[in-house]
Amino acid sequence: MQYLCYSYRSCKKPPIDAEMALICPETAFVVALTRGDKLAPLGKNWPFLPRGSYLKTMIKFIKIDNTLLAIRNNVLREGKLSHEECIFPTDTLPGAFHLGYYVGDELVCIASFHPQAYGEFTGVGYQLRGMATVDEYRGRGLGNQLLNFAIVYLHGQKANYLWCNARKSARQFYLNMGFETIPPEFEVPDIGPHYVMYVKIQ
């Protein structure tokens, strides 16, 4: 089941201090709440009562298109590649999905996920790739909310862990999200130093 994430300002219930609500589109019920990098699944479902003028931010499942590829290129590769060169071979694997954070109609934060085991880890693994936030929206916690959304969704897909090849410059972000580092540091040609990092989902 795929979930939508709306601004909490458009929810009348529950009376919990939160910023975003995770919505089940089949029932239109709130199933979890987020505030910053904190996410709280709800033991009971609360009705979601949208008021369209307040739907200013949204996380949703998206497809590979030129807008996503442009963000990958501009943020992750300094605008040096063509759109075609920013397509990952894993983008269309069975089970792969892509998330986008919208502010109004503007896509401002992206991340891609696909089933992929890591090393000797057991259980179902997913790899995170291509996480990026456009410059003018960085530092606002959008990446935290997007990644929290993904982890809740992957929990529902029975994934056991999520891992990524994290840039050294982004290591603290992932540590703050509960990821752990797997040494050693390694170099990705033309990009820079990286670490493998992972988080246990269940």
N, C-alpha and C positions, 0 to 999 in steps of 0.2 A: 504494500500500500504506500502511496506517495503522499507526503504531507506538505502543506503550505505554511509559511511563517509570515504573520502579519504584525504590524505595529500594535502593541498592547493597548494603545490609546483607543483603538476601535473595539475593545472588549469591555462590556459592562460587568462581567463576572469572569473569574472569581476575584474577590477583593484581596489580592495579593500584590505586593510591591514588585512589579515586573515591567519590562520594557517590550518584550516580544511574546507572542502567543503562537504555539505550534498547533496547527489546525488539521484535523482529519477532514478531507474534502468530501468523503462519503457521508459523514454524519453531521458536519459543520460543528463539531464539538472541540473544545480546547483540551488537548491531551498533555501539554507540557508548557512551562513558562521559562523565559530566560531573562536575566538581567546581567549585562556585561558578559563576563565569561562563565557565569553560573547558570546551570540549567536544572530545573526541578520538574520531573515527571509528576503528573497528578494521579492520585489514587482513584479519583472519580472524574468523569468527564463533565465539563461545564459547557453550557451553551455559548456559542459564539454569535454575537449580535453586531454585524458589520454596519458601519456608517461610512459610506463611500468616500466622503470628503476627508476622512482621517486616514485612509489607507495610503500612507506616504512612503512606507518602506515594506519590502517584501523579499523573502527568499523563495526561489522556486527552481524547479528542474528546467534546464534549458538544453538546447541543441548546439552542436558545433556550427557556428556561423561566423561571418566576418567580424562582428562586434567582439565576440569572445576571442577570436584569433588576434585581433588588433590589440586587445589588452595584454594577451600573452606576449606579443611582440614588443610592445612599448614598455611594459613594466619589467619583463623578465629578460628580454634580449636587446634592450636599448634601441628598439626600432630598426635593427640591422637585418632582419630576415623578411622574407615574403610571407604572406599568410599561409601559403601551402607548406612552407618550411616549419610552421608553428603547429602543424597537425601532428599529434602523437600517434604512433602505430597502435597504441592501446585505446584510443578514443572510441573505437567502435566494437571493442570486444564484448561478448555476451556478459551482461551484468554491469557494464560500465555506465556511469551516470555523471552528469555535470550540473553544478549548482551555481546560481547567480544571485547576487544581492542587488536589488534595485532600489534606487531612491527616485521616487516618481517613476518616470519612464526610462531613466538612465541606468544602464548596467554598470556597476562600479566595483564589484568584487566577484571573483570567480574561483572555482576549484573543480578539479576532475578526479574521479575515483574509479578504480576497476579492480576486479578480483585478482589477487596476486599473492602467493605465499612468499614468506621471507625465510631464507636459510633453513634452520632446523626447527623453526616455530611450528607448533601444532595448531590445529583448528583452521577455521576459515579466515584468511587474511585479505585485506584490501590495501592497495597502494594509493596514496594521495599524490597527485601531480598538478603542476601548473597553477598553484594558488597565487593569486595576485590581486592587489587593490590599486585602483588608479590613484595617482599622486595626491590629488586634492581631497581625497577621502581617507587617506591613511591616518592612523592614530585615533580613530573614532570607535574602535572596537568592532568594526564590521567583520573582519576576518575571524575574530573570536566567535561571533554569533553564527557565522556561516559554518565554521568547523564544528561547533556544538550541534547545530542542526544535522550535519552529516553523521556525527557519532550516534545521535538518537536514531536516525534512520537506519544506520548500519546495525545497531542493536536489534532493531526489528527485523532485519534481514539475516539475523543469526550469525553475524560476523564476530569473530573472537578478538581481532586486533586490527589496528590501522597503522601503517608505517609509511615513511617517505624518505627521500633523499633531500635533506634540508640544507639550504645554504647556511654557511657559518654565520652570516649576518642575521639570519632568521632564527637561530638556535634558541635564543631566549624566549621568543614568541611561543615556540613549541613547548619549551620547558614550562612556561606559565600555563599552558593548556593541559599539562599532565603527562606530556611525552617524556620518554627516557632516551638517553643517548647510547648508541652502540658504537664504541670506538673500533678502528681509529678514524681520524679525519682523513678524507681523500679528496682528490682534485678532479673536477669535471672540466675537461678542456674547453677553453674560451668562456667559461663561466666563473670558476673559482672553487674555493674549498667548501666541502660539504661534510655532513654527518648523516648516517642512517639513524632515524629516530622512530620510536613506536609508542603507541598507547594501547593498553589492554581495554577492550570494550566489555567483555564478559567472560 
